[in-house]
C-alpha cells in the first residue's frame, strides 16, 4: 500500500531532497503541501501537482494522508510535530527535534502516546565511514578513546548561497552550530561512546549577522576524554573531517581526502605505518528506514535517543556561548 505523505513546509534547504526521496521510493508519494509561507507552499504544490492547504489542521485531518515530512523552521517544530502526532500521522523530520530539551521531551512524549513512527534525519549516522569507524572502535584498535574531533563547514555566508532565513535567530534558534554542527555533534558523541557531563562553546560572527557563522563546542566526559565539534558558514574549501584518538592509536578521515587512515601500536608496542581502511557500505538511508518502520510496525529507538541527546548538547552549547561559561548537562530543564 502506498504511503501518502503531506509535506510540512519547504523552509529548509533540504526540503526538496526529501521530496525527491519520497518520489523515488516505490511505496511513498507526496500527496499534499502545507507551508507557513503561503506563496512558497502554493508554488511547491503547483510544481508537485498536489493540493495546497493553507491550514495545517485541515491537511492533517485528511484520512488519505498517512505521514508527514517536516522541514519547517526549528521554532515551529514543537507545534507542527505535536499536531501531526496527535492526528496519527507518521513523522520524518529534519534535525534538530527542537532547540531545547524541554521541547524535545514534550514532542517525544506526544509521539510515544500516539503510537506513530518517527525518524529524525541524522544522515551521517548511516554513512559508510561511520560504520567503518565504529568497527575499529568495537575492535578496540585505538585503545581507550581520549579525544574526538569532527568538523563540517561551508562558505554559504561568504559566497551568499545560503538562504537569508537561515540567519534568523527567531526561526533557526541558532546558526552554524545548530545547522551544520548537528552532524559533527552526534558523530562526536557516538565515537566518544560515553555520557557528556559538560559543554563549553564559543561562537564567532564573521559576517556580522545575528546568528553565529563560526562555532566550536568542547564536550567533556567523566573519564577525561574530550570531544571537539566545529562548524561554520564562512570557511572555503574546508574538508569534512573526523579524528579519533586513543591510547593505542589514531584514526583520521577527510584530511583532506575522503579516506580513512589508521595508525596503531603493533603487538611489540611499536606503531604501525599509516594504513588506509576500506570504507564500509552505506547503511539504508534514514528516510528508507522510516518507511520500513511504518510498513513493519518496528521502532528505531536508537535514532530517537541520539536525536534527543543532540538537542541536549545543542541547548548546552547555545547557553554556554551566550552566558560565557561551561554548562553542565544537569542544569538543563527536564520536562
Secondary structure, DSSP 4 states (H G I P E B T S, - for coil): -PEEEEEE-S-STTHHHHHHHHHHSTTEEEEEEE-SSHHHHHHHHHHHTSEEES-HHHHHT-TT--EEEE---GGGHHHHHHHHHHTT-EEEEESPS-SSHHHHHHHHHHHHHHT--EEEE-GGGGSHHHHHHHHHHHTTTT-SEEEEEEEEE--TTTTT-S-GGGG-HHHHSSSHHHHTHHHHHHHHHHHHTS-EEEEEEEEE-TT--SS-SEEEEEEEETTS-EEEEEEESS-TTPPPEEEEEESSEEEEE-SSSS-EEEEEB-TTSPBPPPEEEPPPPPPPPHHHHHHHHHHHT---HHHHHHHHHHHHHHHHHHHHHHHTS-EEGGGS---
